[in-house]
């Protein structure tokens, strides 16, 4: 059976830079997630950065009317 299945969730640990699963999760203070795949968790910081940029752009456009 594959490690990635519908019940496995993944988190990105911002302190260690490692991807963790439900069974090996660290303190929530350093985790981003859950994500459905290991690959998505590994890209957590890039995803967050892109979303922040998108929200800032949308806010700026909204303020201009």
PDB file as gemmi writes it, atoms N, CA and C in Angstrom:
CRYST1    1.000    1.000    1.000  90.00  90.00  90.00 P 1                      
ATOM      1  N   UNK A   1       0.839  -1.172   0.000  1.00  0.00           N  
ATOM      2  CA  UNK A   1       0.000   0.000   0.000  1.00  0.00           C  
ATOM      3  C   UNK A   1       0.889   1.241   0.000  1.00  0.00           C  
ATOM      4  N   UNK A   2       0.520   2.267  -0.727  1.00  0.00           N  
ATOM      5  CA  UNK A   2       1.262   3.499  -0.822  1.00  0.00           C  
ATOM      6  C   UNK A   2       1.240   4.264   0.493  1.00  0.00           C  
ATOM      7  N   UNK A   3       2.346   4.961   0.776  1.00  0.00           N  
ATOM      8  CA  UNK A   3       2.394   5.791   1.989  1.00  0.00           C  
ATOM      9  C   UNK A   3       1.374   6.911   1.916  1.00  0.00           C  
ATOM     10  N   UNK A   4       1.157   7.446   0.709  1.00  0.00           N  
ATOM     11  CA  UNK A   4       0.179   8.505   0.538  1.00  0.00           C  
ATOM     12  C   UNK A   4      -1.176   7.900   0.225  1.00  0.00           C  
ATOM     13  N   UNK A   5      -2.072   7.952   1.176  1.00  0.00           N  
ATOM     14  CA  UNK A   5      -3.425   7.497   0.931  1.00  0.00           C  
ATOM     15  C   UNK A   5      -4.385   8.543   1.465  1.00  0.00           C  
ATOM     16  N   UNK A   6      -5.642   8.313   1.346  1.00  0.00           N  
ATOM     17  CA  UNK A   6      -6.640   9.320   1.683  1.00  0.00           C  
ATOM     18  C   UNK A   6      -6.679   9.652   3.169  1.00  0.00           C  
ATOM     19  N   UNK A   7      -6.104   8.823   4.022  1.00  0.00           N  
ATOM     20  CA  UNK A   7      -6.144   9.106   5.449  1.00  0.00           C  
ATOM     21  C   UNK A   7      -4.856   9.741   5.971  1.00  0.00           C  
ATOM     22  N   UNK A   8      -3.791   9.723   5.188  1.00  0.00           N  
ATOM     23  CA  UNK A   8      -2.531  10.307   5.626  1.00  0.00           C  
ATOM     24  C   UNK A   8      -2.546  11.801   5.364  1.00  0.00           C  
ATOM     25  N   UNK A   9      -2.143  12.566   6.381  1.00  0.00           N  
ATOM     26  CA  UNK A   9      -2.004  14.007   6.218  1.00  0.00           C  
ATOM     27  C   UNK A   9      -0.562  14.383   6.507  1.00  0.00           C  
ATOM     28  N   UNK A  10      -0.125  15.490   5.909  1.00  0.00           N  
ATOM     29  CA  UNK A  10       1.253  15.922   6.015  1.00  0.00           C  
ATOM     30  C   UNK A  10       1.316  17.367   6.492  1.00  0.00           C  
ATOM     31  N   UNK A  11       2.357  17.663   7.266  1.00  0.00           N  
ATOM     32  CA  UNK A  11       2.584  19.009   7.776  1.00  0.00           C  
ATOM     33  C   UNK A  11       4.006  19.421   7.452  1.00  0.00           C  
ATOM     34  N   UNK A  12       4.215  20.723   7.288  1.00  0.00           N  
ATOM     35  CA  UNK A  12       5.562  21.244   7.106  1.00  0.00           C  
ATOM     36  C   UNK A  12       6.003  21.876   8.412  1.00  0.00           C  
ATOM     37  N   UNK A  13       7.161  21.466   8.904  1.00  0.00           N  
ATOM     38  CA  UNK A  13       7.702  21.994  10.144  1.00  0.00           C  
ATOM     39  C   UNK A  13       8.613  23.174   9.799  1.00  0.00           C  
ATOM     40  N   UNK A  14       8.195  24.385  10.197  1.00  0.00           N  
ATOM     41  CA  UNK A  14       8.958  25.587   9.850  1.00  0.00           C  
ATOM     42  C   UNK A  14      10.268  25.693  10.611  1.00  0.00           C  
ATOM     43  N   UNK A  15      10.403  24.993  11.705  1.00  0.00           N  
ATOM     44  CA  UNK A  15      11.638  25.032  12.494  1.00  0.00           C  
ATOM     45  C   UNK A  15      12.702  24.111  11.895  1.00  0.00           C  
ATOM     46  N   UNK A  16      12.297  22.916  11.501  1.00  0.00           N  
ATOM     47  CA  UNK A  16      13.259  21.936  10.978  1.00  0.00           C  
ATOM     48  C   UNK A  16      13.327  21.917   9.457  1.00  0.00           C  
ATOM     49  N   UNK A  17      12.291  22.430   8.794  1.00  0.00           N  
ATOM     50  CA  UNK A  17      12.235  22.379   7.335  1.00  0.00           C  
ATOM     51  C   UNK A  17      11.861  21.009   6.805  1.00  0.00           C  
ATOM     52  N   UNK A  18      11.348  20.142   7.686  1.00  0.00           N  
ATOM     53  CA  UNK A  18      10.999  18.774   7.303  1.00  0.00           C  
ATOM     54  C   UNK A  18       9.491  18.587   7.183  1.00  0.00           C  
ATOM     55  N   UNK A  19       9.089  17.629   6.375  1.00  0.00           N  
ATOM     56  CA  UNK A  19       7.689  17.239   6.257  1.00  0.00           C  
ATOM     57  C   UNK A  19       7.422  16.153   7.289  1.00  0.00           C  
ATOM     58  N   UNK A  20       6.302  16.278   7.986  1.00  0.00           N  
ATOM     59  CA  UNK A  20       5.937  15.307   9.015  1.00  0.00           C  
ATOM     60  C   UNK A  20       4.555  14.739   8.718  1.00  0.00           C  
ATOM     61  N   UNK A  21       4.305  13.546   9.256  1.00  0.00           N  
ATOM     62  CA  UNK A  21       2.994  12.922   9.102  1.00  0.00           C  
ATOM     63  C   UNK A  21       2.278  12.930  10.444  1.00  0.00           C  
ATOM     64  N   UNK A  22       1.030  12.498  10.430  1.00  0.00           N  
ATOM     65  CA  UNK A  22       0.217  12.481  11.643  1.00  0.00           C  
ATOM     66  C   UNK A  22       0.906  11.758  12.787  1.00  0.00           C  
ATOM     67  N   UNK A  23       1.566  10.647  12.514  1.00  0.00           N  
ATOM     68  CA  UNK A  23       2.181   9.842  13.547  1.00  0.00           C  
ATOM     69  C   UNK A  23       3.449  10.432  14.139  1.00  0.00           C  
ATOM     70  N   UNK A  24       4.053  11.382  13.451  1.00  0.00           N  
ATOM     71  CA  UNK A  24       5.326  11.932  13.910  1.00  0.00           C  
ATOM     72  C   UNK A  24       5.294  13.443  14.056  1.00  0.00           C  
ATOM     73  N   UNK A  25       4.111  13.983  14.270  1.00  0.00           N  
ATOM     74  CA  UNK A  25       3.917  15.426  14.311  1.00  0.00           C  
ATOM     75  C   UNK A  25       4.592  16.082  15.508  1.00  0.00           C  
ATOM     76  N   UNK A  26       5.248  17.225  15.261  1.00  0.00           N  
ATOM     77  CA  UNK A  26       5.839  18.030  16.315  1.00  0.00           C  
ATOM     78  C   UNK A  26       4.784  18.956  16.906  1.00  0.00           C  
ATOM     79  N   UNK A  27       5.253  19.856  17.765  1.00  0.00           N  
ATOM     80  CA  UNK A  27       4.371  20.865  18.349  1.00  0.00           C  
ATOM     81  C   UNK A  27       3.710  21.697  17.254  1.00  0.00           C  
ATOM     82  N   UNK A  28       2.454  21.995  17.426  1.00  0.00           N  
ATOM     83  CA  UNK A  28       1.701  22.757  16.428  1.00  0.00           C  
ATOM     84  C   UNK A  28       2.294  24.143  16.201  1.00  0.00           C  
ATOM     85  N   UNK A  29       3.097  24.657  17.129  1.00  0.00           N  
ATOM     86  CA  UNK A  29       3.644  26.010  16.992  1.00  0.00           C  
ATOM     87  C   UNK A  29       4.580  26.156  15.804  1.00  0.00           C  
ATOM     88  N   UNK A  30       5.070  25.051  15.267  1.00  0.00           N  
ATOM     89  CA  UNK A  30       5.995  25.106  14.134  1.00  0.00           C  
ATOM     90  C   UNK A  30       5.451  24.417  12.887  1.00  0.00           C  
ATOM     91  N   UNK A  31       4.154  24.113  12.874  1.00  0.00           N  
ATOM     92  CA  UNK A  31       3.604  23.340  11.758  1.00  0.00           C  
ATOM     93  C   UNK A  31       2.690  24.162  10.865  1.00  0.00           C  
ATOM     94  N   UNK A  32       2.768  23.875   9.573  1.00  0.00           N  
ATOM     95  CA  UNK A  32       1.836  24.405   8.579  1.00  0.00           C  
ATOM     96  C   UNK A  32       1.136  23.193   7.978  1.00  0.00           C  
ATOM     97  N   UNK A  33      -0.167  23.284   7.843  1.00  0.00           N  
ATOM     98  CA  UNK A  33      -0.901  22.173   7.254  1.00  0.00           C  
ATOM     99  C   UNK A  33      -2.183  21.916   7.985  1.00  0.00           C  
ATOM    100  N   UNK A  34      -2.836  20.848   7.707  1.00  0.00           N  
ATOM    101  CA  UNK A  34      -2.354  19.681   6.970  1.00  0.00           C  
ATOM    102  C   UNK A  34      -2.475  19.849   5.461  1.00  0.00           C  
ATOM    103  N   UNK A  35      -1.691  19.055   4.771  1.00  0.00           N  
ATOM    104  CA  UNK A  35      -1.706  18.977   3.318  1.00  0.00           C  
ATOM    105  C   UNK A  35      -1.985  17.536   2.919  1.00  0.00           C  
ATOM    106  N   UNK A  36      -2.605  17.336   1.761  1.00  0.00           N  
ATOM    107  CA  UNK A  36      -2.962  15.969   1.348  1.00  0.00           C  
ATOM    108  C   UNK A  36      -1.793  15.132   0.844  1.00  0.00           C  
ATOM    109  N   UNK A  37      -0.698  15.789   0.419  1.00  0.00           N  
ATOM    110  CA  UNK A  37       0.456  15.033  -0.078  1.00  0.00           C  
ATOM    111  C   UNK A  37       1.746  15.570   0.529  1.00  0.00           C  
ATOM    112  N   UNK A  38       2.760  14.736   0.525  1.00  0.00           N  
ATOM    113  CA  UNK A  38       4.086  15.131   1.016  1.00  0.00           C  
ATOM    114  C   UNK A  38       4.632  16.290   0.176  1.00  0.00           C  
ATOM    115  N   UNK A  39       4.411  16.236  -1.132  1.00  0.00           N  
ATOM    116  CA  UNK A  39       4.921  17.273  -2.033  1.00  0.00           C  
ATOM    117  C   UNK A  39       4.294  18.629  -1.731  1.00  0.00           C  
ATOM    118  N   UNK A  40       2.983  18.659  -1.480  1.00  0.00           N  
ATOM    119  CA  UNK A  40       2.322  19.919  -1.151  1.00  0.00           C  
ATOM    120  C   UNK A  40       2.837  20.478   0.175  1.00  0.00           C  
ATOM    121  N   UNK A  41       3.065  19.616   1.131  1.00  0.00           N  
ATOM    122  CA  UNK A  41       3.599  20.062   2.421  1.00  0.00           C  
ATOM    123  C   UNK A  41       4.995  20.644   2.245  1.00  0.00           C  
ATOM    124  N   UNK A  42       5.807  20.015   1.406  1.00  0.00           N  
ATOM    125  CA  UNK A  42       7.170  20.495   1.173  1.00  0.00           C  
ATOM    126  C   UNK A  42       7.175  21.882   0.537  1.00  0.00           C  
ATOM    127  N   UNK A  43       6.123  22.225  -0.176  1.00  0.00           N  
ATOM    128  CA  UNK A  43       6.013  23.523  -0.839  1.00  0.00           C  
ATOM    129  C   UNK A  43       5.231  24.545  -0.010  1.00  0.00           C  
ATOM    130  N   UNK A  44       4.999  24.261   1.257  1.00  0.00           N  
ATOM    131  CA  UNK A  44       4.142  25.105   2.108  1.00  0.00           C  
ATOM    132  C   UNK A  44       4.585  26.566   2.144  1.00  0.00           C  
ATOM    133  N   UNK A  45       5.865  26.819   2.293  1.00  0.00           N  
ATOM    134  CA  UNK A  45       6.333  28.209   2.372  1.00  0.00           C  
ATOM    135  C   UNK A  45       6.132  28.942   1.050  1.00  0.00           C  
ATOM    136  N   UNK A  46       6.393  28.273  -0.067  1.00  0.00           N  
ATOM    137  CA  UNK A  46       6.165  28.897  -1.377  1.00  0.00           C  
ATOM    138  C   UNK A  46       4.686  29.183  -1.589  1.00  0.00           C  
ATOM    139  N   UNK A  47       3.842  28.235  -1.209  1.00  0.00           N  
ATOM    140  CA  UNK A  47       2.398  28.415  -1.353  1.00  0.00           C  
ATOM    141  C   UNK A  47       1.922  29.594  -0.507  1.00  0.00           C  
ATOM    142  N   UNK A  48       2.377  29.667   0.729  1.00  0.00           N  
ATOM    143  CA  UNK A  48       1.984  30.770   1.611  1.00  0.00           C  
ATOM    144  C   UNK A  48       2.454  32.108   1.056  1.00  0.00           C  
ATOM    145  N   UNK A  49       3.650  32.152   0.529  1.00  0.00           N  
ATOM    146  CA  UNK A  49       4.188  33.384  -0.039  1.00  0.00           C  
ATOM    147  C   UNK A  49       3.368  33.850  -1.242  1.00  0.00           C  
ATOM    148  N   UNK A  50       3.030  32.918  -2.131  1.00  0.00           N  
ATOM    149  CA  UNK A  50       2.203  33.255  -3.305  1.00  0.00           C  
ATOM    150  C   UNK A  50       0.831  33.764  -2.886  1.00  0.00           C  
ATOM    151  N   UNK A  51       0.229  33.099  -1.917  1.00  0.00           N  
ATOM    152  CA  UNK A  51      -1.097  33.518  -1.458  1.00  0.00           C  
ATOM    153  C   UNK A  51      -1.050  34.905  -0.833  1.00  0.00           C  
ATOM    154  N   UNK A  52      -0.018  35.180  -0.060  1.00  0.00           N  
ATOM    155  CA  UNK A  52       0.126  36.505   0.550  1.00  0.00           C  
ATOM    156  C   UNK A  52       0.256  37.574  -0.514  1.00  0.00           C  
ATOM    157  N   UNK A  53       1.071  37.323  -1.523  1.00  0.00           N  
ATOM    158  CA  UNK A  53       1.221  38.269  -2.625  1.00  0.00           C  
ATOM    159  C   UNK A  53      -0.106  38.502  -3.334  1.00  0.00           C  
ATOM    160  N   UNK A  54      -0.861  37.428  -3.590  1.00  0.00           N  
ATOM    161  CA  UNK A  54      -2.163  37.547  -4.249  1.00  0.00           C  
ATOM    162  C   UNK A  54      -3.122  38.378  -3.409  1.00  0.00           C  
ATOM    163  N   UNK A  55      -3.161  38.121  -2.091  1.00  0.00           N  
ATOM    164  CA  UNK A  55      -4.068  38.869  -1.215  1.00  0.00           C  
ATOM    165  C   UNK A  55      -3.687  40.347  -1.156  1.00  0.00           C  
ATOM    166  N   UNK A  56      -2.378  40.636  -1.109  1.00  0.00           N  
ATOM    167  CA  UNK A  56      -1.930  42.027  -1.078  1.00  0.00           C  
ATOM    168  C   UNK A  56      -2.323  42.746  -2.362  1.00  0.00           C  
ATOM    169  N   UNK A  57      -2.197  42.077  -3.491  1.00  0.00           N  
ATOM    170  CA  UNK A  57      -2.598  42.656  -4.775  1.00  0.00           C  
ATOM    171  C   UNK A  57      -4.100  42.921  -4.797  1.00  0.00           C  
ATOM    172  N   UNK A  58      -4.885  41.936  -4.343  1.00  0.00           N  
ATOM    173  CA  UNK A  58      -6.342  42.106  -4.299  1.00  0.00           C  
ATOM    174  C   UNK A  58      -6.733  43.250  -3.373  1.00  0.00           C  
ATOM    175  N   UNK A  59      -6.090  43.366  -2.220  1.00  0.00           N  
ATOM    176  CA  UNK A  59      -6.382  44.456  -1.287  1.00  0.00           C  
ATOM    177  C   UNK A  59      -6.065  45.815  -1.908  1.00  0.00           C  
ATOM    178  N   UNK A  60      -4.931  45.883  -2.575  1.00  0.00           N  
ATOM    179  CA  UNK A  60      -4.542  47.137  -3.212  1.00  0.00           C  
ATOM    180  C   UNK A  60      -5.554  47.530  -4.292  1.00  0.00           C  
ATOM    181  N   UNK A  61      -5.964  46.576  -5.111  1.00  0.00           N  
ATOM    182  CA  UNK A  61      -6.962  46.844  -6.159  1.00  0.00           C  
ATOM    183  C   UNK A  61      -8.293  47.259  -5.543  1.00  0.00           C  
ATOM    184  N   UNK A  62      -8.681  46.641  -4.438  1.00  0.00           N  
ATOM    185  CA  UNK A  62      -9.941  46.977  -3.780  1.00  0.00           C  
ATOM    186  C   UNK A  62      -9.888  48.397  -3.230  1.00  0.00           C  
ATOM    187  N   UNK A  63      -8.745  48.794  -2.645  1.00  0.00           N  
ATOM    188  CA  UNK A  63      -8.618  50.144  -2.089  1.00  0.00           C  
ATOM    189  C   UNK A  63      -8.692  51.214  -3.183  1.00  0.00           C  
ATOM    190  N   UNK A  64      -8.190  50.899  -4.361  1.00  0.00           N  
ATOM    191  CA  UNK A  64      -8.238  51.839  -5.489  1.00  0.00           C  
ATOM    192  C   UNK A  64      -9.631  51.950  -6.098  1.00  0.00           C  
ATOM    193  N   UNK A  65     -10.426  50.912  -5.855  1.00  0.00           N  
ATOM    194  CA  UNK A  65     -11.791  50.914  -6.379  1.00  0.00           C  
ATOM    195  C   UNK A  65     -11.850  50.361  -7.701  1.00  0.00           C  
TER     196      UNK A  65                                                      
END                                                                             
